[in-house]
Amino acid sequence: MVTSAHEASHRIFQERPEILVPVFGTLGLPFPEKASVDVLTPDATELQPLERRVDSVLRIQPSDGEDFLLAIEAQGRRDPDKEASWPYYVAYLRAKFRLPVLLLVVCKSRATARWAAGPFDCGARGWTAQTTWPLVVGPDNVPVITERRAVEENLAMATFAALTHGNNPDAAPILEALAHAVQASDKKSATYYNDLLDVGLGDTRAGAKWRELMTFVTYFPGRGTVRETAYLEGKAEGKAEGEATALLRVLEVRGIAVPEETRERIGTCADLAVLNRWLERAVHAGTVDELFVEDGTEPCEA
């Protein structure tokens, strides 16, 4: 389970390695379309108390060439310490596995991407002993994918693109195309990509937009959406109870705190029309109090 925005940016390569082909394409480098990909331990620690850990390490086994390792780092900001640790990762993995090593750095910031491209030299007195040239993907070379068909054809790459452009204030068209494709996919894929983007975009404007898009859905059958799932889970309990369950689930997914007395008010309301109005308001409400508009038509009082 992805647990942070940082982790989402590199874990997608472990879990959806098919994005390696288009990602390398953005870098102008060929990548074998027929290759097996194995996830290796990211631990680069020797018999030392200091832990060194690469975000992700993949072993690429092309069908028509030599195996190589791909070390992947997600980098949120400029970090001078990486200028020493990245060359260490490359040298250590090369020595341990006796395979060529490439380093791929994933950035969401253009400034960070420019710095991460290096080169990072190690030397003295006019002589360079080692130079590290990372491959870098970021907002400048990862395409903005807004065409729905392109998104549907490669949902993994479209998700990676959305994560990379997560700091773009104009990310709404990217997310809207992605939301349609995710909701139309099978339930397992929809859950995976929804959770990955929810965590990966985090507390950003794009993250808030994504959660709004994925919450504001209708009862179209078979989509596995939040509202549909919650509604079906509660359907066996009765129509009113099912609607109340759906409402509470939507509030939970949107991260809106629900006091115990409000939870009881929702759970004991038997008026379907009122519950449905509350559910519609829950899509855009910032607080639970915004559900209860005093318009004189709501019999389920506190």
Backbone hydrogen bonds, N-H to C=O, Kabsch-Sander energy under -0.5 kcal/mol:
donor,donor_aa,acceptor,acceptor_aa,energy
8,A,4,S,-2.1
9,S,5,A,-1.2
10,H,6,H,-0.6
10,H,7,E,-1.1
11,R,7,E,-3.0
12,I,8,A,-1.1
13,F,10,H,-1.2
14,Q,10,H,-0.7
14,Q,11,R,-0.6
15,E,11,R,-2.3
16,R,12,I,-2.4
19,I,16,R,-1.9
20,L,17,P,-2.0
21,V,18,E,-0.8
23,V,19,I,-2.4
24,F,20,L,-2.6
25,G,21,V,-1.8
26,T,22,P,-1.7
27,L,23,V,-0.8
27,L,24,F,-0.5
28,G,25,G,-1.2
29,L,24,F,-2.4
35,A,33,E,-0.8
36,S,61,Q,-2.1
38,D,59,R,-2.3
40,L,38,D,-0.5
40,L,57,V,-3.0
44,A,52,R,-2.8
48,Q,46,E,-2.6
51,E,49,P,-0.5
54,V,42,P,-2.7
56,S,72,I,-1.8
57,V,40,L,-0.6
58,L,70,L,-2.5
59,R,38,D,-3.2
60,I,58,L,-0.6
60,I,68,F,-3.0
61,Q,36,S,-2.8
61,Q,59,R,-0.5
63,S,34,K,-2.2
65,G,62,P,-0.5
68,F,60,I,-1.9
69,L,100,P,-2.8
70,L,58,L,-2.8
71,A,69,L,-0.5
71,A,102,L,-2.9
72,I,56,S,-3.2
73,E,104,L,-2.6
75,Q,73,E,-0.6
75,Q,106,V,-2.8
76,G,74,A,-0.5
82,K,79,D,-1.8
83,E,80,P,-1.2
84,A,81,D,-1.4
85,S,81,D,-2.1
86,W,82,K,-2.5
88,Y,84,A,-1.3
89,Y,85,S,-2.6
90,V,86,W,-2.1
91,A,87,P,-2.5
92,Y,88,Y,-3.1
93,L,89,Y,-2.6
94,R,90,V,-2.1
95,A,91,A,-2.2
96,K,92,Y,-2.8
97,F,93,L,-2.5
98,R,94,R,-1.4
102,L,69,L,-2.4
104,L,71,A,-3.3
104,L,102,L,-0.5
105,V,135,L,-3.3
106,V,73,E,-3.0
107,C,105,V,-0.5
107,C,137,V,-2.7
108,K,75,Q,-0.6
113,A,109,S,-2.2
114,R,110,R,-2.2
115,W,111,A,-1.9
116,A,112,T,-2.8
117,A,113,A,-1.2
118,G,115,W,-1.9
120,F,132,T,-2.1
121,D,119,P,-0.6
122,C,130,Q,-2.6
124,A,127,W,-1.7
127,W,124,A,-1.6
129,A,122,C,-2.5
129,A,127,W,-0.6
130,Q,122,C,-1.8
132,T,120,F,-2.1
133,W,131,T,-0.5
135,L,103,L,-3.3
137,V,105,V,-2.3
141,N,138,G,-1.2
142,V,138,G,-2.3
145,I,143,P,-0.7
146,T,144,V,-0.7
151,V,147,E,-2.0
152,E,148,R,-2.5
153,E,149,R,-2.1
154,N,150,A,-1.2
155,L,152,E,-0.5
158,A,154,N,-2.3
159,T,155,L,-2.1
160,F,156,A,-2.3
161,A,157,M,-2.6
162,A,158,A,-2.1
163,L,159,T,-2.3
164,T,160,F,-2.4
165,H,161,A,-2.2
166,G,163,L,-1.2
168,N,165,H,-1.9
171,A,168,N,-1.3
174,I,171,A,-0.5
175,L,171,A,-2.2
176,E,172,A,-2.6
177,A,173,P,-1.9
178,L,174,I,-1.8
179,A,175,L,-2.8
180,H,176,E,-1.8
181,A,177,A,-1.6
182,V,178,L,-2.8
183,Q,179,A,-2.5
184,A,180,H,-1.3
185,S,181,A,-0.7
185,S,182,V,-1.0
190,A,186,D,-2.9
191,T,187,K,-2.3
192,Y,188,K,-2.1
193,Y,189,S,-2.8
194,N,190,A,-2.3
195,D,191,T,-2.4
196,L,192,Y,-2.6
197,L,193,Y,-2.3
198,D,194,N,-2.4
199,V,195,D,-2.5
200,G,196,L,-3.0
201,L,197,L,-2.5
202,G,198,D,-0.8
204,T,202,G,-1.3
206,A,166,G,-0.5
208,A,204,T,-2.2
209,K,205,R,-2.2
210,W,206,A,-2.5
211,R,207,G,-2.2
212,E,208,A,-1.9
213,L,209,K,-2.5
214,M,210,W,-2.3
215,T,211,R,-1.0
216,F,212,E,-2.2
217,V,215,T,-1.9
220,F,218,T,-0.9
223,R,220,F,-1.1
226,V,214,M,-0.6
229,T,225,T,-3.1
230,A,226,V,-2.5
231,Y,227,R,-2.4
232,L,228,E,-2.7
233,E,229,T,-2.4
234,G,230,A,-1.6
235,K,231,Y,-0.9
236,A,232,L,-0.6
237,E,234,G,-1.2
238,G,235,K,-1.6
242,G,238,G,-2.9
243,E,239,K,-2.3
244,A,240,A,-2.4
245,T,241,E,-2.4
246,A,242,G,-2.3
247,L,243,E,-2.3
248,L,244,A,-2.5
249,R,245,T,-2.1
250,V,246,A,-2.4
251,L,247,L,-2.2
252,E,248,L,-2.0
253,V,249,R,-2.6
254,R,250,V,-2.1
255,G,252,E,-1.3
256,I,251,L,-2.6
257,A,255,G,-0.6
263,R,259,P,-2.5
264,E,260,E,-2.1
265,R,261,E,-1.8
266,I,262,T,-2.4
267,G,263,R,-2.5
268,T,264,E,-1.9
269,C,265,R,-0.6
269,C,266,I,-0.7
272,L,270,A,-0.8
275,L,271,D,-2.4
276,N,272,L,-2.5
277,R,273,A,-1.9
278,W,274,V,-2.4
279,L,275,L,-2.3
280,E,276,N,-2.2
281,R,277,R,-2.2
282,A,278,W,-1.9
283,V,279,L,-0.7
283,V,280,E,-0.8
284,H,281,R,-1.2
285,A,281,R,-1.7
290,E,287,T,-1.2
291,L,288,V,-1.6
292,F,289,D,-1.0
293,V,291,L,-1.3
295,D,293,V,-1.7
301,E,299,P,-2.0
